[in-house]
Amino acid sequence: MLLFHIDDAGRWPNLLANVRNAAAADPDQALRVIANGQSPVSLWAHGHWRREIEERISAGLCVDFCENSLRNMGLDPSARPAGSNLVPAGVIAIAQAQAAGAFYLKP
């Protein structure tokens, strides 16, 4: 599994490009995104990045949002992109994924 970590709201274009490239190069590779810090705020607006994330989720991308980050920014967890998941703490989810063998990438 490739684990993409994003914690900066302005890094979504880079992350999405990396996800597109990885999916094109190896369609069978499991891909996961863990979003924490300030990054979720960009996807609470219903713009291009959110549409692409939802399309990627429909195609098999796993996207997890940190509940701590959402709470700290006052974002409603129920308004997250369709098909995405919540994790209690992004840093713990990242550590657990790495311990299970995921390859960590931070675009």
For each residue, the residues with C-beta under 8 A, 3 or more apart:
1: 29 30 31 32 97 100 101 102 103
2: 22 29 30 31 32 102 103 105
3: 32 33 34 94 97 98 102 103 104 105
4: 15 18 19 31 32 33 34 105 106 107
5: 33 34 36 90 94 104 105 106
6: 11 12 15 33 34 35 36 37 39 106 107
7: 11 35 36 37 38 39 90
8: 11 37 38 39
9: 12 38 39 40 41 42
10: 42
11: 6 7 8 14 15 39 107
12: 6 9 15 16 39 42 43 49
13: 16 17 49
14: 11 17 18 107
15: 4 6 11 12 18 19 33 107
16: 12 13 19 20 49 52 53 56
17: 13 14 20 21 107
18: 4 14 15 21 22 105 107
19: 4 15 16 22 23 31 33 56 61
20: 16 17 23 24
21: 17 18 24 25
22: 2 18 19 25 26 29 31
23: 19 20 26 27 29 31 56 59 61
24: 20 21 27
25: 21 22 29
26: 22 23 29
27: 23 24
28:
29: 1 2 22 23 25 26
30: 1 2 62
31: 1 2 4 19 22 23 60 61 62
32: 1 2 3 4 61 62 63 64 97 102
33: 3 4 5 6 15 19 53 61 62 63 64
34: 3 4 5 6 64 66 87 90 93 94 97
35: 6 7 39 40 43 63 64 65 66 69 90
36: 5 6 7 39 40 65 66 68 69 90 91
37: 6 7 8 66 69 90
38: 7 8 9 41 69 73
39: 6 7 8 9 11 12 35 36 42 43 69
40: 9 35 36 43 44 65 66 69 70 73 75 80
41: 9 38 44 73 75
42: 9 10 12 39 45 49 50
43: 12 35 39 40 49 50 53 80 81
44: 40 41 50 75 76 79 80
45: 42 50
46: 50 51
47: 50 51
48: 51 52
49: 12 13 16 42 43 52 53
50: 42 43 44 45 46 47 53 54 81
51: 46 47 48 54 55
52: 16 48 49 55 56
53: 16 33 43 49 50 56 57 61 63 81 84
54: 50 51 57 58 81 82 83
55: 51 52 58 59
56: 16 19 23 52 53 59 60 61 63
57: 53 54 60 61 62 63 81 82 83 84
58: 54 55 83
59: 23 55 56
60: 31 56 57
61: 19 23 31 32 33 53 56 57
62: 30 31 32 33 57 85
63: 32 33 35 53 56 57 81 83 84 85
64: 32 33 34 35 84 85 86 87 90 93
65: 35 36 40 69 70 77 80 84 85 86 87 90
66: 34 35 36 37 40 69 70 86 87 88 89 90 91 93
67: 70 71 77 86 87 88 89
68: 36 71 72 88 89 90
69: 35 36 37 38 39 40 65 66 72 73 75 90
70: 40 65 66 67 73 75 76 77 80 86
71: 67 68 74 75
72: 68 69
73: 38 40 41 69 70
74: 71
75: 40 41 44 69 70 71 79 80
76: 44 70 79
77: 65 67 70 80 86
78:
79: 44 75 76
80: 40 43 44 65 70 75 77 84 86
81: 43 50 53 54 57 63 84
82: 54 57
83: 54 57 58 63
84: 53 57 63 64 65 80 81
85: 62 63 64 65
86: 64 65 66 67 70 77 80
87: 34 64 65 66 67 90 92 93
88: 66 67 68 92 93
89: 66 67 68 92 93
90: 5 7 34 35 36 37 64 65 66 68 69 87 93 94
91: 36 66 94 95
92: 87 88 89 95 96
93: 34 64 66 87 88 89 90 96 97
94: 3 5 34 90 91 97 98 104
95: 91 92 98 99
96: 92 93 99 100
97: 1 3 32 34 93 94 100 102 104
98: 3 94 95 101 102 104
99: 95 96
100: 1 96 97
101: 1 98
102: 1 2 3 32 97 98
103: 1 2 3
104: 3 5 94 97 98
105: 2 3 4 5 18
106: 4 5 6
107: 4 6 11 14 15 17 18
